[in-house]
Amino acid sequence: MVKLGTGVLTDSRKQPDLAQLEQLTDQVAEQHRAGREIVLVTSGAVGAGMGALGYKKRPGGLAELQACAAVGSPA
């Protein structure tokens, strides 16, 4: 199992780190080609949404956290 958190998935501006995501995708694909079963778990939706919504720090309210998670989750 591989767990990827916000710190791994986003850059210093809390935006998705596309170069990092590409590198991680390549690594997971390599392991899959080697015959390993991969379970990928992420908690990065809130962090990704924070950047998109302009938050500088993690919000404390449930509604704001849910909004960040919704915006940060790919459709």
Phi and psi restraints in degrees (range 20) as a CNS / XPLOR table:
assign (resid 1 and name C) (resid 2 and name N)
       (resid 2 and name CA) (resid 2 and name C) 1.0 -121.4 20.0 2
assign (resid 2 and name N) (resid 2 and name CA)
       (resid 2 and name C) (resid 3 and name N) 1.0 123.2 20.0 2
assign (resid 2 and name C) (resid 3 and name N)
       (resid 3 and name CA) (resid 3 and name C) 1.0 -109.2 20.0 2
assign (resid 3 and name N) (resid 3 and name CA)
       (resid 3 and name C) (resid 4 and name N) 1.0 127.5 20.0 2
assign (resid 3 and name C) (resid 4 and name N)
       (resid 4 and name CA) (resid 4 and name C) 1.0 -117.4 20.0 2
assign (resid 4 and name N) (resid 4 and name CA)
       (resid 4 and name C) (resid 5 and name N) 1.0 119.9 20.0 2
assign (resid 4 and name C) (resid 5 and name N)
       (resid 5 and name CA) (resid 5 and name C) 1.0 -99.0 20.0 2
assign (resid 5 and name N) (resid 5 and name CA)
       (resid 5 and name C) (resid 6 and name N) 1.0 -179.9 20.0 2
assign (resid 5 and name C) (resid 6 and name N)
       (resid 6 and name CA) (resid 6 and name C) 1.0 -56.8 20.0 2
assign (resid 6 and name N) (resid 6 and name CA)
       (resid 6 and name C) (resid 7 and name N) 1.0 -41.4 20.0 2
assign (resid 6 and name C) (resid 7 and name N)
       (resid 7 and name CA) (resid 7 and name C) 1.0 -62.4 20.0 2
assign (resid 7 and name N) (resid 7 and name CA)
       (resid 7 and name C) (resid 8 and name N) 1.0 -27.1 20.0 2
assign (resid 7 and name C) (resid 8 and name N)
       (resid 8 and name CA) (resid 8 and name C) 1.0 -86.4 20.0 2
assign (resid 8 and name N) (resid 8 and name CA)
       (resid 8 and name C) (resid 9 and name N) 1.0 -32.5 20.0 2
assign (resid 8 and name C) (resid 9 and name N)
       (resid 9 and name CA) (resid 9 and name C) 1.0 -91.1 20.0 2
assign (resid 9 and name N) (resid 9 and name CA)
       (resid 9 and name C) (resid 10 and name N) 1.0 -15.9 20.0 2
assign (resid 9 and name C) (resid 10 and name N)
       (resid 10 and name CA) (resid 10 and name C) 1.0 -122.7 20.0 2
assign (resid 10 and name N) (resid 10 and name CA)
       (resid 10 and name C) (resid 11 and name N) 1.0 159.4 20.0 2
assign (resid 10 and name C) (resid 11 and name N)
       (resid 11 and name CA) (resid 11 and name C) 1.0 -91.3 20.0 2
assign (resid 11 and name N) (resid 11 and name CA)
       (resid 11 and name C) (resid 12 and name N) 1.0 -170.5 20.0 2
assign (resid 11 and name C) (resid 12 and name N)
       (resid 12 and name CA) (resid 12 and name C) 1.0 -65.9 20.0 2
assign (resid 12 and name N) (resid 12 and name CA)
       (resid 12 and name C) (resid 13 and name N) 1.0 -19.1 20.0 2
assign (resid 12 and name C) (resid 13 and name N)
       (resid 13 and name CA) (resid 13 and name C) 1.0 -92.9 20.0 2
assign (resid 13 and name N) (resid 13 and name CA)
       (resid 13 and name C) (resid 14 and name N) 1.0 5.8 20.0 2
assign (resid 13 and name C) (resid 14 and name N)
       (resid 14 and name CA) (resid 14 and name C) 1.0 65.4 20.0 2
assign (resid 14 and name N) (resid 14 and name CA)
       (resid 14 and name C) (resid 15 and name N) 1.0 27.2 20.0 2
assign (resid 14 and name C) (resid 15 and name N)
       (resid 15 and name CA) (resid 15 and name C) 1.0 -99.6 20.0 2
assign (resid 15 and name N) (resid 15 and name CA)
       (resid 15 and name C) (resid 16 and name N) 1.0 152.1 20.0 2
assign (resid 15 and name C) (resid 16 and name N)
       (resid 16 and name CA) (resid 16 and name C) 1.0 -54.5 20.0 2
assign (resid 16 and name N) (resid 16 and name CA)
       (resid 16 and name C) (resid 17 and name N) 1.0 131.5 20.0 2
assign (resid 16 and name C) (resid 17 and name N)
       (resid 17 and name CA) (resid 17 and name C) 1.0 -90.4 20.0 2
assign (resid 17 and name N) (resid 17 and name CA)
       (resid 17 and name C) (resid 18 and name N) 1.0 93.7 20.0 2
assign (resid 17 and name C) (resid 18 and name N)
       (resid 18 and name CA) (resid 18 and name C) 1.0 -63.0 20.0 2
assign (resid 18 and name N) (resid 18 and name CA)
       (resid 18 and name C) (resid 19 and name N) 1.0 -37.0 20.0 2
assign (resid 18 and name C) (resid 19 and name N)
       (resid 19 and name CA) (resid 19 and name C) 1.0 -65.4 20.0 2
assign (resid 19 and name N) (resid 19 and name CA)
       (resid 19 and name C) (resid 20 and name N) 1.0 -42.4 20.0 2
assign (resid 19 and name C) (resid 20 and name N)
       (resid 20 and name CA) (resid 20 and name C) 1.0 -65.3 20.0 2
assign (resid 20 and name N) (resid 20 and name CA)
       (resid 20 and name C) (resid 21 and name N) 1.0 -41.6 20.0 2
assign (resid 20 and name C) (resid 21 and name N)
       (resid 21 and name CA) (resid 21 and name C) 1.0 -63.2 20.0 2
assign (resid 21 and name N) (resid 21 and name CA)
       (resid 21 and name C) (resid 22 and name N) 1.0 -39.2 20.0 2
assign (resid 21 and name C) (resid 22 and name N)
       (resid 22 and name CA) (resid 22 and name C) 1.0 -64.2 20.0 2
assign (resid 22 and name N) (resid 22 and name CA)
       (resid 22 and name C) (resid 23 and name N) 1.0 -43.2 20.0 2
assign (resid 22 and name C) (resid 23 and name N)
       (resid 23 and name CA) (resid 23 and name C) 1.0 -62.7 20.0 2
assign (resid 23 and name N) (resid 23 and name CA)
       (resid 23 and name C) (resid 24 and name N) 1.0 -44.3 20.0 2
assign (resid 23 and name C) (resid 24 and name N)
       (resid 24 and name CA) (resid 24 and name C) 1.0 -64.3 20.0 2
assign (resid 24 and name N) (resid 24 and name CA)
       (resid 24 and name C) (resid 25 and name N) 1.0 -40.0 20.0 2
assign (resid 24 and name C) (resid 25 and name N)
       (resid 25 and name CA) (resid 25 and name C) 1.0 -61.4 20.0 2
assign (resid 25 and name N) (resid 25 and name CA)
       (resid 25 and name C) (resid 26 and name N) 1.0 -43.7 20.0 2
assign (resid 25 and name C) (resid 26 and name N)
       (resid 26 and name CA) (resid 26 and name C) 1.0 -61.0 20.0 2
assign (resid 26 and name N) (resid 26 and name CA)
       (resid 26 and name C) (resid 27 and name N) 1.0 -42.2 20.0 2
assign (resid 26 and name C) (resid 27 and name N)
       (resid 27 and name CA) (resid 27 and name C) 1.0 -66.0 20.0 2
assign (resid 27 and name N) (resid 27 and name CA)
       (resid 27 and name C) (resid 28 and name N) 1.0 -42.8 20.0 2
assign (resid 27 and name C) (resid 28 and name N)
       (resid 28 and name CA) (resid 28 and name C) 1.0 -65.7 20.0 2
assign (resid 28 and name N) (resid 28 and name CA)
       (resid 28 and name C) (resid 29 and name N) 1.0 -42.2 20.0 2
assign (resid 28 and name C) (resid 29 and name N)
       (resid 29 and name CA) (resid 29 and name C) 1.0 -61.9 20.0 2
assign (resid 29 and name N) (resid 29 and name CA)
       (resid 29 and name C) (resid 30 and name N) 1.0 -40.0 20.0 2
assign (resid 29 and name C) (resid 30 and name N)
       (resid 30 and name CA) (resid 30 and name C) 1.0 -62.0 20.0 2
assign (resid 30 and name N) (resid 30 and name CA)
       (resid 30 and name C) (resid 31 and name N) 1.0 -43.2 20.0 2
assign (resid 30 and name C) (resid 31 and name N)
       (resid 31 and name CA) (resid 31 and name C) 1.0 -65.8 20.0 2
assign (resid 31 and name N) (resid 31 and name CA)
       (resid 31 and name C) (resid 32 and name N) 1.0 -37.4 20.0 2
assign (resid 31 and name C) (resid 32 and name N)
       (resid 32 and name CA) (resid 32 and name C) 1.0 -64.4 20.0 2
assign (resid 32 and name N) (resid 32 and name CA)
       (resid 32 and name C) (resid 33 and name N) 1.0 -43.6 20.0 2
assign (resid 32 and name C) (resid 33 and name N)
       (resid 33 and name CA) (resid 33 and name C) 1.0 -63.2 20.0 2
assign (resid 33 and name N) (resid 33 and name CA)
       (resid 33 and name C) (resid 34 and name N) 1.0 -28.0 20.0 2
assign (resid 33 and name C) (resid 34 and name N)
       (resid 34 and name CA) (resid 34 and name C) 1.0 -79.8 20.0 2
assign (resid 34 and name N) (resid 34 and name CA)
       (resid 34 and name C) (resid 35 and name N) 1.0 1.8 20.0 2
assign (resid 34 and name C) (resid 35 and name N)
       (resid 35 and name CA) (resid 35 and name C) 1.0 93.7 20.0 2
assign (resid 35 and name N) (resid 35 and name CA)
       (resid 35 and name C) (resid 36 and name N) 1.0 6.8 20.0 2
assign (resid 35 and name C) (resid 36 and name N)
       (resid 36 and name CA) (resid 36 and name C) 1.0 -88.6 20.0 2
assign (resid 36 and name N) (resid 36 and name CA)
       (resid 36 and name C) (resid 37 and name N) 1.0 139.3 20.0 2
assign (resid 36 and name C) (resid 37 and name N)
       (resid 37 and name CA) (resid 37 and name C) 1.0 -85.6 20.0 2
assign (resid 37 and name N) (resid 37 and name CA)
       (resid 37 and name C) (resid 38 and name N) 1.0 128.4 20.0 2
assign (resid 37 and name C) (resid 38 and name N)
       (resid 38 and name CA) (resid 38 and name C) 1.0 -111.6 20.0 2
assign (resid 38 and name N) (resid 38 and name CA)
       (resid 38 and name C) (resid 39 and name N) 1.0 130.7 20.0 2
assign (resid 38 and name C) (resid 39 and name N)
       (resid 39 and name CA) (resid 39 and name C) 1.0 -113.2 20.0 2
assign (resid 39 and name N) (resid 39 and name CA)
       (resid 39 and name C) (resid 40 and name N) 1.0 118.3 20.0 2
assign (resid 39 and name C) (resid 40 and name N)
       (resid 40 and name CA) (resid 40 and name C) 1.0 -107.4 20.0 2
assign (resid 40 and name N) (resid 40 and name CA)
       (resid 40 and name C) (resid 41 and name N) 1.0 125.0 20.0 2
assign (resid 40 and name C) (resid 41 and name N)
       (resid 41 and name CA) (resid 41 and name C) 1.0 -123.2 20.0 2
assign (resid 41 and name N) (resid 41 and name CA)
       (resid 41 and name C) (resid 42 and name N) 1.0 135.9 20.0 2
assign (resid 41 and name C) (resid 42 and name N)
       (resid 42 and name CA) (resid 42 and name C) 1.0 -134.1 20.0 2
assign (resid 42 and name N) (resid 42 and name CA)
       (resid 42 and name C) (resid 43 and name N) 1.0 146.1 20.0 2
assign (resid 42 and name C) (resid 43 and name N)
       (resid 43 and name CA) (resid 43 and name C) 1.0 -121.1 20.0 2
assign (resid 43 and name N) (resid 43 and name CA)
       (resid 43 and name C) (resid 44 and name N) 1.0 24.0 20.0 2
assign (resid 43 and name C) (resid 44 and name N)
       (resid 44 and name CA) (resid 44 and name C) 1.0 -87.3 20.0 2
assign (resid 44 and name N) (resid 44 and name CA)
       (resid 44 and name C) (resid 45 and name N) 1.0 -0.8 20.0 2
assign (resid 44 and name C) (resid 45 and name N)
       (resid 45 and name CA) (resid 45 and name C) 1.0 -63.9 20.0 2
assign (resid 45 and name N) (resid 45 and name CA)
       (resid 45 and name C) (resid 46 and name N) 1.0 -42.0 20.0 2
assign (resid 45 and name C) (resid 46 and name N)
       (resid 46 and name CA) (resid 46 and name C) 1.0 -63.4 20.0 2
assign (resid 46 and name N) (resid 46 and name CA)
       (resid 46 and name C) (resid 47 and name N) 1.0 -46.3 20.0 2
assign (resid 46 and name C) (resid 47 and name N)
       (resid 47 and name CA) (resid 47 and name C) 1.0 -62.0 20.0 2
assign (resid 47 and name N) (resid 47 and name CA)
       (resid 47 and name C) (resid 48 and name N) 1.0 -41.9 20.0 2
assign (resid 47 and name C) (resid 48 and name N)
       (resid 48 and name CA) (resid 48 and name C) 1.0 -65.5 20.0 2
assign (resid 48 and name N) (resid 48 and name CA)
       (resid 48 and name C) (resid 49 and name N) 1.0 -39.9 20.0 2
assign (resid 48 and name C) (resid 49 and name N)
       (resid 49 and name CA) (resid 49 and name C) 1.0 -68.5 20.0 2
assign (resid 49 and name N) (resid 49 and name CA)
       (resid 49 and name C) (resid 50 and name N) 1.0 -32.5 20.0 2
assign (resid 49 and name C) (resid 50 and name N)
       (resid 50 and name CA) (resid 50 and name C) 1.0 -57.7 20.0 2
assign (resid 50 and name N) (resid 50 and name CA)
       (resid 50 and name C) (resid 51 and name N) 1.0 -46.7 20.0 2
assign (resid 50 and name C) (resid 51 and name N)
       (resid 51 and name CA) (resid 51 and name C) 1.0 -63.7 20.0 2
assign (resid 51 and name N) (resid 51 and name CA)
       (resid 51 and name C) (resid 52 and name N) 1.0 -43.5 20.0 2
assign (resid 51 and name C) (resid 52 and name N)
       (resid 52 and name CA) (resid 52 and name C) 1.0 -64.8 20.0 2
assign (resid 52 and name N) (resid 52 and name CA)
       (resid 52 and name C) (resid 53 and name N) 1.0 -32.8 20.0 2
assign (resid 52 and name C) (resid 53 and name N)
       (resid 53 and name CA) (resid 53 and name C) 1.0 -92.7 20.0 2
assign (resid 53 and name N) (resid 53 and name CA)
       (resid 53 and name C) (resid 54 and name N) 1.0 -2.7 20.0 2
assign (resid 53 and name C) (resid 54 and name N)
       (resid 54 and name CA) (resid 54 and name C) 1.0 85.4 20.0 2
assign (resid 54 and name N) (resid 54 and name CA)
       (resid 54 and name C) (resid 55 and name N) 1.0 15.7 20.0 2
assign (resid 54 and name C) (resid 55 and name N)
       (resid 55 and name CA) (resid 55 and name C) 1.0 -74.3 20.0 2
assign (resid 55 and name N) (resid 55 and name CA)
       (resid 55 and name C) (resid 56 and name N) 1.0 136.4 20.0 2
assign (resid 55 and name C) (resid 56 and name N)
       (resid 56 and name CA) (resid 56 and name C) 1.0 -90.8 20.0 2
assign (resid 56 and name N) (resid 56 and name CA)
       (resid 56 and name C) (resid 57 and name N) 1.0 -27.7 20.0 2
assign (resid 56 and name C) (resid 57 and name N)
       (resid 57 and name CA) (resid 57 and name C) 1.0 -136.9 20.0 2
assign (resid 57 and name N) (resid 57 and name CA)
       (resid 57 and name C) (resid 58 and name N) 1.0 161.6 20.0 2
assign (resid 57 and name C) (resid 58 and name N)
       (resid 58 and name CA) (resid 58 and name C) 1.0 -62.6 20.0 2
assign (resid 58 and name N) (resid 58 and name CA)
       (resid 58 and name C) (resid 59 and name N) 1.0 126.6 20.0 2
assign (resid 58 and name C) (resid 59 and name N)
       (resid 59 and name CA) (resid 59 and name C) 1.0 -69.8 20.0 2
assign (resid 59 and name N) (resid 59 and name CA)
       (resid 59 and name C) (resid 60 and name N) 1.0 155.9 20.0 2
assign (resid 59 and name C) (resid 60 and name N)
       (resid 60 and name CA) (resid 60 and name C) 1.0 -98.3 20.0 2
assign (resid 60 and name N) (resid 60 and name CA)
       (resid 60 and name C) (resid 61 and name N) 1.0 -24.6 20.0 2
assign (resid 60 and name C) (resid 61 and name N)
       (resid 61 and name CA) (resid 61 and name C) 1.0 -80.4 20.0 2
assign (resid 61 and name N) (resid 61 and name CA)
       (resid 61 and name C) (resid 62 and name N) 1.0 144.2 20.0 2
assign (resid 61 and name C) (resid 62 and name N)
       (resid 62 and name CA) (resid 62 and name C) 1.0 -59.8 20.0 2
assign (resid 62 and name N) (resid 62 and name CA)
       (resid 62 and name C) (resid 63 and name N) 1.0 -43.7 20.0 2
assign (resid 62 and name C) (resid 63 and name N)
       (resid 63 and name CA) (resid 63 and name C) 1.0 -62.1 20.0 2
assign (resid 63 and name N) (resid 63 and name CA)
       (resid 63 and name C) (resid 64 and name N) 1.0 -40.6 20.0 2
assign (resid 63 and name C) (resid 64 and name N)
       (resid 64 and name CA) (resid 64 and name C) 1.0 -67.5 20.0 2
assign (resid 64 and name N) (resid 64 and name CA)
       (resid 64 and name C) (resid 65 and name N) 1.0 -40.6 20.0 2
assign (resid 64 and name C) (resid 65 and name N)
       (resid 65 and name CA) (resid 65 and name C) 1.0 -63.2 20.0 2
assign (resid 65 and name N) (resid 65 and name CA)
       (resid 65 and name C) (resid 66 and name N) 1.0 -41.3 20.0 2
assign (resid 65 and name C) (resid 66 and name N)
       (resid 66 and name CA) (resid 66 and name C) 1.0 -65.4 20.0 2
assign (resid 66 and name N) (resid 66 and name CA)
       (resid 66 and name C) (resid 67 and name N) 1.0 -38.8 20.0 2
assign (resid 66 and name C) (resid 67 and name N)
       (resid 67 and name CA) (resid 67 and name C) 1.0 -63.3 20.0 2
assign (resid 67 and name N) (resid 67 and name CA)
       (resid 67 and name C) (resid 68 and name N) 1.0 -44.2 20.0 2
assign (resid 67 and name C) (resid 68 and name N)
       (resid 68 and name CA) (resid 68 and name C) 1.0 -60.9 20.0 2
assign (resid 68 and name N) (resid 68 and name CA)
       (resid 68 and name C) (resid 69 and name N) 1.0 -44.6 20.0 2
assign (resid 68 and name C) (resid 69 and name N)
       (resid 69 and name CA) (resid 69 and name C) 1.0 -63.0 20.0 2
assign (resid 69 and name N) (resid 69 and name CA)
       (resid 69 and name C) (resid 70 and name N) 1.0 -40.6 20.0 2
assign (resid 69 and name C) (resid 70 and name N)
       (resid 70 and name CA) (resid 70 and name C) 1.0 -64.7 20.0 2
assign (resid 70 and name N) (resid 70 and name CA)
       (resid 70 and name C) (resid 71 and name N) 1.0 -43.9 20.0 2
assign (resid 70 and name C) (resid 71 and name N)
       (resid 71 and name CA) (resid 71 and name C) 1.0 -69.2 20.0 2
assign (resid 71 and name N) (resid 71 and name CA)
       (resid 71 and name C) (resid 72 and name N) 1.0 -35.6 20.0 2
assign (resid 71 and name C) (resid 72 and name N)
       (resid 72 and name CA) (resid 72 and name C) 1.0 -82.4 20.0 2
assign (resid 72 and name N) (resid 72 and name CA)
       (resid 72 and name C) (resid 73 and name N) 1.0 -8.0 20.0 2
assign (resid 72 and name C) (resid 73 and name N)
       (resid 73 and name CA) (resid 73 and name C) 1.0 -91.6 20.0 2
assign (resid 73 and name N) (resid 73 and name CA)
       (resid 73 and name C) (resid 74 and name N) 1.0 127.9 20.0 2
assign (resid 73 and name C) (resid 74 and name N)
       (resid 74 and name CA) (resid 74 and name C) 1.0 -65.7 20.0 2
assign (resid 74 and name N) (resid 74 and name CA)
       (resid 74 and name C) (resid 75 and name N) 1.0 147.0 20.0 2
